[in-house]
Amino acid sequence: MDFLEDLYRQSHSTSEVDGVWVSTTDIKVENEWVLSDGSAASYLNWHTGQPDKEFDYDDCVQVWPNLGFQWNDVYCIYSYWFYCEYEL
């Protein structure tokens, strides 16, 4: 995750955006966090008290830049910057 933090810091001020999407979700099976390709998430970095499922539809993961790049579960319809993964 340090790579993503460094990339974010190089291209954005932490005050610019409320969060950044990572391709992790539990939309199919509650509390089974998987990546967009369906593989199990091997890295989790939840902020204290997260995931809290404040709402039943908090099925996506948002990275909070202002809180040490820790994670929050949130409704998937919000607009945030996002990280993409691809093979070179």
Secondary structure, 3 states (H helix, E strand, C coil): CHHHHHHHHHHCCCCCCCCEEEEEECCCCCCCCEECCCCECCCCCECCCCCCCCCCCCCEEEEEHHHCCEEEEECCCCCCEECCCCCC
